[in-house]
């Protein structure tokens, strides 16, 4: 904007999201801060600069790096920009690629990635991208400075630190008077203070929720004051390099906040302003491979974590307290976003879906005529009725926190769910057409190796259910109970992954003491560890790892469905463990199998049918259950039984095998009894029987 005097109007703050922030949706943090600043009369610009870098290196490579390939802790995206911040040599770069990306360092081993040529090609792509990073930073600085900003604020999560540092350094070189402020999960205390002490291009960091702090910073900046005394904000004394952190006690706030700047009343937050993101997308000279999604927030913190913090989870470092928007506020905000930005898929950024929403917000979503898909993180112990409500509400993509199929391991994780509940959810999700994002984690100290033998033996029966994205050794994340209580939980010799030391490779700063091991440790989020069983983990988890690969390989062609035909239940089975493609159940066998659609104890099954038949049925029921389990039609875990066949629905996968089954059912004539317990159908070569 040009002023009346012909000069460039001052922007109060330019907000920046650098690589490798995700491209598929806007930053909800910047959307909220933009709305808060603009609603208060400040001039705010927002830059989603990941798109500009994706154009230079290719969207495919960008998304691969942003997703954490080849491993999240390798920090490949950070390395691309680290040489623009620190004085790295060719030898440093070679060692990083050799030790970290190619996995020659023990901590970065790539045992689970057998295709070495794929890694070699990725290294070649990284080298080219690193060369292009410098020009990108130069152009990005010009773009931001075109706004004539007083403040430049960076949001930094996952792999955004070094791209942000590189741009901050360039901005300080060009206009030293600009205030550079970092916020986001990467700079929660003590990480932010340590980063600021190592890199003098940062003037302040905001730890925790930043809405109120942002308003205070804007006010102070406009009035020519420094940022000391703002809740949750650390500033650095340039003379000593020491950071100073301010408490929240006794500070007035325009937004309802708790300690450390946490928002108390979620309804007080404005609807995020995503105009800049969609303007950027609309102006691209190249076509995205995806349709951009909406980011949407209905809660903060984790209601389960408040009660039982999952031991591996490092989310919500200082903000575990669960707070949610009222269902009316959530509904109004989603309507506003869709009316403004179009009917498109929605990603809820919440750590966990509020169970109270099943009474109001979820049913309201089900009443809307929108044609879209909604993602939420949930608990895994949902009832069938709750899953049906989610499906009706268009919440058909969930991440329920399934991290193991062993009760022993789940107990170590403090997940508050059983393995059979996890499998039950996977079965119902297939039936209802709900996509489930999940993984398996292993390598906990004190875990029982038998658990992995049992899981490996279980996987062949589950190949018709959605497989996990993968399996991997547990990583120690800062703020998790595993990190905070490492000694008692069996984690030894905790150190940042070697990748961090390669990123902070600046000889002059190490020699002067401006950088040291404490800085690297305090700025890191991902850690490796030793434990008494560390050397054995790969050996005893290999059968499960192999089983998961077979599961993924076989899943597309594995069908196990059930269809009722009169008084019979027909099971069609193309799994590799199937003893026959068709099994027909009737009478008590059919009744028990359908009753165990949700997991049941033997006692509850026995009680139900004893009351139905007015006689003890224990031996008969047990024989039926054992036969089901022997034929892998059902599983039994810790005394609970679950039928594995998925009731045939409109969401069943289309394929030749399923079409054959449907045609078979249509052509079935009235069966006739043969030999009492077995029924025979005059249907060509198909084998079938009642168990």
Protein Blocks (a to p, Z undefined) as FASTA:
>chain_A
ZZfkopacddfbacdddddddfkbccfklmmmmmmmmmnopacddddfklmmmmmnopkl
mmmmmnopabfklommmmmmmmmmbccdfklmmmmmmmmmnopafklcckllmblmlmmm
mmmmmmmmmmmmmmmmmmmmmmmmmnopabdcdddehjlmlmmmmmmmmmmmmmmmbccd
dedjklgcfklmmmmmmpmkbfbdcehjfklmmmmmmmmmmnopafehiahiacddfkno
pacdddfehpacfbdcdehhiafblmlpccddfklmmmmmmmpcbdcfbdcdddddfbec
jfklmmmgcfklcghkllmbccdddfklmmmmmmmmmmmnopaddddfbfbdcfklmmmm
mmmmmmpcbdcdddddddfkbcfklmmmmmmnopabccehpabfcfklmmmnonopafkl
mmmmmmmmmmnopacdddddehiehiafklmmmmmmmmmmmmmpccdfbdcdddddehia
klmmmmmnopahiacdfklmmmmmcfklmmnopacfklmmmmpmbdcdddfklmmmmmmm
mmmmmmmmmmmmmmmmpccddddehjaccdddfbfklcbfbdcdehjllmmmmmmmpacd
fklmmmmmmmmnopafklmmmmmmmmmmmnopacceehiacdfbdcddfkbccdfklmmm
mmmmmmpccdddeehlaccddehjaccddZZ
